[in-house]
Each structure stands twice: as structure tokens, then as C-alpha cells.
């Protein structure tokens, strides 16, 4: 079974990244919105820089895909 909790962190993190930018990602805000603990975040990602890197990679990948299909 896939780990849906980690996916919730990624989905909500990406939403915050897109809406507010990487400087405004807040573990506290995201944890409250997805009803998860900060400890859970650190279990999956280690620290905020890891999540930030993942989200930047996803954004770049999506941008490049959009450029090649346009």
C-alpha cells in the first residue's frame, strides 16, 4: 500500500510552494492543514531543505514538460 501520509505532505507542500513561494513554506501550517505531526514531517524528509529541493525539482520538471508540449 502506498504511503498516503507522505504524499499528503508533498501535495500540500507543492500547493504552498506554488501559492506562496519557497521562502514561505511552513511545516506548522502544512501539518495543521493535513492533520499530521511535525515529527511525521521530519520522519519523511529530515528537514525543510529536503522538501524545498523536491518541490523545486517537481516545479522545474513540470515547467520543462510544458515547454516541450507547447
C-alpha positions in Angstrom: 0.0 0.0 0.0 1.4 3.4 -0.9 2.3 5.8 1.8 -0.5 8.4 1.6 0.7 10.5 4.5 4.0 11.3 2.7 2.0 12.1 -0.4 -0.2 14.5 1.6 2.9 16.3 2.7 4.1 16.6 -0.9 0.8 17.7 -2.3 0.2 20.3 0.3 3.8 21.4 0.2 3.6 21.9 -3.5 0.4 23.9 -3.1 2.1 26.2 -0.6 5.2 26.4 -2.8 3.0 27.4 -5.8 0.9 29.9 -3.8 3.5 31.5 -1.5 6.9 30.7 -2.9 9.7 28.5 -1.3 10.6 31.1 1.3 7.1 30.9 2.9 6.7 27.1 3.2 5.7 26.4 6.8 5.9 23.0 8.4 3.5 24.2 11.1 0.9 25.4 8.6 1.1 22.3 6.4 0.9 20.0 9.4 -2.3 21.7 10.7 -3.9 21.6 7.2 -3.3 17.9 6.7 -3.8 16.9 10.3 -0.3 15.5 10.7 2.5 16.0 13.2 5.8 17.8 12.7 7.5 14.6 13.8 5.9 12.9 10.8 7.4 15.5 8.5 10.9 15.0 9.9 10.4 11.2 9.6 9.8 11.6 5.8 12.0 14.5 4.9 14.6 15.2 7.5 14.4 18.9 7.2 12.7 21.7 5.3 15.5 22.0 2.7 14.8 18.4 1.5 11.2 19.2 0.9 12.1 22.5 -0.7 14.5 20.7 -3.1 11.9 18.1 -4.0 9.3 20.8 -4.7 11.8 22.8 -6.8 12.6 19.7 -8.8 8.9 19.0 -9.4 8.3 22.6 -10.5 11.3 22.5 -12.9 10.2 19.2 -14.3 6.6 20.4 -14.9 7.9 23.6 -16.5 10.1 21.7 -18.9 7.3 19.3 -19.8 5.1 22.2 -20.5 7.7 23.8 -22.7 8.2 20.7 -24.8 4.5 20.1 -25.3 3.8 23.8 -26.4 
